[in-house]
Amino acid sequence: MNNAIPLTASLLASCLLASCATLADPTDPTPLAAGVETQLPSELPSTLPFTVDPVRSDAFQSLFEDARLSDYLDRALAANTDLIGGRARLRAAEAQTAQARAARSLTLSASGSAGAATLISDFDFSDSGGAGLSFGYDPDVFGRISANVRSAEARQAVQSAELARLQRVVLARTAQSYIDVIASDLQLALARENFEFLGETLRVSRARFEGGAIARADFALSEAEYENARASLAAQEGSVRDARRALASLIGDFADEDLRVANDLPNVSDSGLGLAETASRAVMSRYDVQASRLALVASVADVDAAKAAALPSVSLSGGASGGLALSDLFDIDSYIARLTASLAETLFDGGAEVARIDGAQANVDAQLASYEARAREAYRELVAGFDRAHVFEQRLAALDVAARAAETALDLESIRYDLGEAILLDVLTVQRRVNAIRADRIRTEAGYLQAVADAHLAAGPAR
């Protein structure tokens, strides 16, 4: 069985070798993984503990150029309820590790008693007493305690890695939620601007209709556009409130009205999108992949513990006790010392021990499959994250050109309308196109920034 794990991990490495070698930064045609080692470790670690560096808020602060975002990231790390729960789970795992390690130590216990007895006929009391000191020790001849300690240490490391993973997720979601609030505010400003524009258009249309300059159909169309803008404005106001509530929840707050954000979407810093490590190292450094790998280590230790539990148990015990009367408690000659070595073996248990070993081995196989799946999914997320950011970047460039062209078309159509060369329907049609492009650009820019955060998250701490 010990040879099976490195062999399977090597096969997994071979499977990922071809895929990792194709990863390329979408902004740079040079493959990120070209000519570098892209292998999973071929052997599992045999010694622990495993340590995880604390996740700091600047892991995402340096991604965007926005001072206010930094404050929200700090608050999220300190007060997010998911992180509070994660820290509690880590403390519980630490306690389990301490409990497992304590089994290696000597146990010492003391006892004492005192009493009196008499015949009912004469009430002549005679006292009695006793005191004892005993110890026990398991020399762990077959390694059961050591295997349990390794398993507990690995599970503690899993919780440590899970907490670090959760911290990065919370930081990413906080940054994305902050971006969403700004984008919602910008969409609200655009909706209000459009509402005011259509209100002025309605006022002019009413005056021209009453003067006989335009037909009733044009006036009715202007009125319909105005009321539709009113409905859109109300919907956008609701979206703004939802976005602020989401950000408040992430930072462990309830008062979303006091949240302050920038007036414009932040820029990506110069060191924002890209990999400082190879693709394979980025994948293997991710905390979720490390947690899955450590869970596999714990399951291997469980197999060792199950096998050791099936072997005979050896223990040492001893103590001293004595005293028949209270007056004898401090008489050393009344005490008896003992030292015992014991050996115990289960002769028949109906196959329970074999079943425990088989179950532990099956858990190893399941954890190995989970480890492979997690590594593959991490690679997929890494590639998809960079690709999605690149797609948004291309769309943003195209929308910039479209927005300028639409603004020019609107200016020309407004001049034609003022000169009487175009009807109101033509102006409103162009205006709707301009508004749609503006709104799409805001959504696309926000989507690009959120995709950058996702790519940064997918790249792991080695980014």
N, C-alpha and C positions, 0 to 999 in steps of 0.2 A: 504493500500500500504506500510506503514512504517513497518508492520510486515512481508511483503513478502520478503524484502531484506535479513534480518538475516536468515529467514528460508531457502531461496535458497542457501545462502552462506554455511549454515550448511550441506545441501545436497551435495554441492560441496566438502566440507571437507570430508564427508563420502566416496565420490567417490575416493578421492585421498589417503585416509587412507590406503587402501589395497595396492595400487601401490607403495607409498612411502616406505612402510614397507619392500619392496623387494630390495631396492637399496643397493648394496654392492660395496665396493672398490674392483676392479678387482685384485689389488695386495695383498689384504687381505681377506681371506674367511669370516671374521667376518662382518655381515651386518652392514652398517653404521647407519641404521635407527632402528635397533632392540631395542625394549624396550623404545623408546622415543616418545614424542608426535609428531604426524604428521598431524596436523589439520590446515586448513585455519582459519583465524579469523571468528568467527560466527556473528560479528556485524561490521558494517562500522563505521569509525570514524565520530563523529559529530562535532568536533572542528578542526580547522586549525589555523595557517599555518603549513605546512609540510616542513621540512628542509632536504636537502640532503648534506651530507658531501662532500667537493670537492674531485674529483678523482685525485690521484697523480700518477706520472709516476712510482713510486716505487711499484705500484700495480702489475707491470709486471717485473720491474727490478730485484726483488728478486727471480723471477722464474728461470732465467737462469744466469749462471756464465759467464758474458761477459760485460766488462767495456764499450766497444764501443756501445753496444746496448742501454745503459742507455742514452747516448747523443741523439740518434735518437728518443727515447721515449719522452724525454723532448721537442725536436723540433716538434714532431708530436702534442703534446698537445698545443703548442704555435701557430703553423702556419698551421695546417691542415684546409683546406677550409670548410670541413663539420662541424668542430667544431666552426669555425667562424660564420657560418650560424646558428648553434644551439644556440650560445650565443646571437645572434641578436634576435632569436625567444623568448628566455627567457626575454630579455629586453622589447620586445613588450608585453609579457604576464604581466610583472610587471607594465607596463603603464596601461594596461587594468584593473588590480586590483586597482591601484590608482584612476582610473576614477570611478570605481564602489564604492569605499569607499567615494569618494567626494560627492556622492549623499546623504550621511547622514548629511552633514554639511549645515549650513545656507548660502544662496546665497544673496549677497548684490550688488546692482547696483546703479549707480548715473547717472543723466541726467541734461542737462542744455541747454538753448537756448537763443539767443539774436537776435533782428531784428529791423527793422524800416520800416514805411510805410508812404505814402503821397499821396495826390491828385495830379494828373498831372497838374491841373490848377494853384496851388499856391506853390507847392514844399515845403510845410510845414511838415517836417518829425516829426513823433511821434514814440518814441522808445517803444519796448516791450521786455520782457524777462521772463524767468522762470527757476527754479531749482527744482530738486526733488531727493529724496533718497528713495529707496525701498528695501525690503527684502522678501525672500520666504523661507519656511521651510516645509519639508515633514516629519511628525512625524513617518512615517512607522508603522502605527497602525496595519496593517495586515501582516507585515514581508516581503513585496516584495523586498525592498532594501537589507535587511539582506540576503535573499536567493540569490540575485544577487551577493552580496559580497562573500558569501560562494562559489558560482559557479566560480567566477573569481579567488579566492584564490586557489581553487582546480585545475583549469586549469593552473595557474602559477606553482603549484607544479608538475603538469604533465610535463610541459616543463623543470622544474628543473630535474626531474627524467629522462626524455628523453635525456637531455644533458649529465647527468652522464652515462647513458647507452651507448650513442654514444662515449663518451670518452673511456670507457673500450673497446668498439669494435675497435676503432682506435688504441689503444695501442696493442690489440691482433693482429690486422692485420699488424701493423708495425713490431712487433716481428716476425711474420710469414714471412713477406716479407724480413726481414733481414736474416732469416734462409734460405730462398729461394735463396738469392744472394750468400750466402756462398756455398750452395749446387751446384748452377750453376757453380761457380768458380771451385769447386772440380771436377765436371763432365767435365769441360773444360780441366782441368789439366790431367784428365784420358784420354780424347780424344786425347790430344796432345802426351801423352806418348804412346798411342796405335799407333798413326800415325807415330811417330818416330820408334817404334819397327817394324812396317810393312815396313817402308822405308828401314831399315837395312836388314830385311828379303828379300825384293825385290832385294837389292844390292847383297846379298849372292846368291840368287837364280839365278840371271842373270849370275854371275860368274860361278856357277856350271853348269848352262845350256850350256853356251858357252864352258865349258870344257867337256861337254858330260856326266856329273855325274847324271843329272836328266832329266826327259822327258819334252817335250814342254808343256804338260798339267799342270805339277807342276809349271812351270814358269808363265803360263797364270793365274793360280789360285792365285799366289802370287801378280801378277799385279792387278788383280781384287779386292783383299782384300785391297790393298793399296789405290786404287781410291775410294773405298767405305768408307774407313776411312777418306779420304780427305772431302768427302761430309758430313759425320757425324760431322767432326770438324767445318765446316762452319755453320751447323745447331746449334751446341752447342754455338758457338760464338754469334749467334743471340739470343739464349735463355738467355745468360748472359746479353746482352744489355736490353732485355725486363724486366728481373728481377730488374735490377738497375733503370730502368725508373719507375717501379711500386713503389719501395721504395722511390724514389725522389718525386713522386706524393703524397704519404702519408704524408711526412714531409713538404709539401708545397714548394718544391724546383723544379727547372728545370734542374739543372746541375748534371746529374747522373754520369758524369765522375769523379767528385771529391769525390764520396762516398767511404769511407774506411771501410772495414769489416775485421773480424778476418780471419785467415788462416784455421781454423778448426771449425766445428760445436760446439756450446757451450754445456756444460753439464747442466743437470737439477739440481738445488740446492737441498739440503737435504730436504727443506721444500716445494719443488715444487708440487708434485702430491699428493693430499689428501684433506680431508675436515676437517676443524677445528670446523664445526658446524654439526648439524644433517641435513639429506637430506631435510626435510621439511623446516627448517629454511633457508637453503641455497636457496631453490627455492623462498620462500616468501621474501627474502632480495634482490632478483634481481630487478634492477631498472626498467626493462620492465614490470615485474609483478606489481610493485608498481605503475607505471604510469597507467597501465590498471585499477588498483583498484581505483586510484584517479580520473580517468575519469568517473568511476561509481559514485563516490561521487559527482562530478560536475553535472552529469545527474540527480541525485536525487534532488540536489538543484534547478535545472532547473524546475523540476516538482513543487516544492514548490513555485517558483517564478511565474510560469504560473497560479497556483491556486490563489495566492495572487493578481495577476493582474486582475482576474475575479471579485474580491470583490470591493466595493466602494472605491474611493480614497479620502483621507482627506488631506488637505493642509492648511497652515497658510501663510498669506502674510500681508504686511503692508508697510507704507512709509509716507513720508512727502513731500509736494510740494507747491509751491506758487510763487507769484511775477507776477504783471501785467505790470510793467514798470521796466526799469533797476534800477531806484532809489529805487524800492521796494525789490530788491534781498536780501538786508541785513537787512530787517525789519522783525523780527520774527513774528510780528502780522499778516503778510500777508500770512503765511504758514498754511496749513491744514494737520493734521495728520490723518491717517486711519489705522485700523487693521481689517483684514478679515479672517474668517474661512470658508472654502468651503468644500462641500461634493458632489461628482459626482459619478454617476453610469450609466453604459451602459444598456439601456433597451432592445435593440435588435441589434444584429450584424450578423444575419444570421448563427449563430453557429460557428463563428470564434474562440471564446474563448474556447469552448468545444474542437474544433479541435486542438488548441494549446496545451491544457492539454493532449489530447490523443497522440499527436505527441511526447510530452516530456516523457510520460509514455512508449511509444514504444521504445524511445531511451534508457531508463533505461534497458528495457529487452534486447536490442541489446548489450549494454555495459556489462551487466551481463554475457551474452553468450561469449562475447569477453574476459572477465576476466577469465572465466573458461577455455576457449581454450588456453589462454596465459599461465596459470598456468600449464596445462597439457603439453603443448609444452615445457615449461621450464624444467619440470621434465624429459621429453624424451631427451632433449638436454643434461641434466646433466648425465643421465645414459649412453647415447650414447657416450658422450665425454670421460668418464673414460673407457668405453669398447673399444673404438677405440684406445686409448693410450695403453691399455693393449695388444691388438692384434699386434700393431706395435712393442711393446717391445718383444713379443714372436718371431715375424718374425726376428727381429734384432739379437736375440740370435742364431737362426737357421742359419742365413746368415753368422755370424761370424765363425761357424763351417764349413759351406760350403766353405767359402773363403779360410780358411787354407788348406782344403783338395784339392781345385782346384789349389792353388799355388804349393802344393807338386806335384800334377799330372803334372803341366806344367814343373816344373824343371826336373822330370823324363823323360818326353817326349822329352824335348830339348836334354837331354843327349843321349837318344836313336837315335835321329835324327843325332846328331854329330857323333855317332858311325856307322851310316848307317843302323840302325836296324828299323827305322821308316821313313815314307815318310813325305813330307812337309804338306800334307793335315792333317795328324794326329796332327802335332804341331799347325797348325792354328785352328783346331777344338777345341783343349784344350784352346788355347789362347782366342778364342771367348767366351768360357764358363767362363774363368777367368774374362774377361772384363765385361761380362754380370752380373756376381755376384758382382763385384766391384761397377758397376753402380747401381745395385739394392740395394746394401747396403747403398750407399749414399742417394738414394731416400727414402729408408725405415727409415734411421736415421733422415733425414729431416722431413719425414712424422710423425715420433714419436714426435719430438719436436713441430711440428705444432699441433698435436693432444693434447699435453700437454697444449699448449696455449688455444686451444678450450675448453678443460676441465676446465681450470682455469677461462675462460670467462663464461662458463655455470654455474659454482659454485657460481657466484655472489660475492659481496663484503664481504659476511659472511664467505668466504672460509678461 
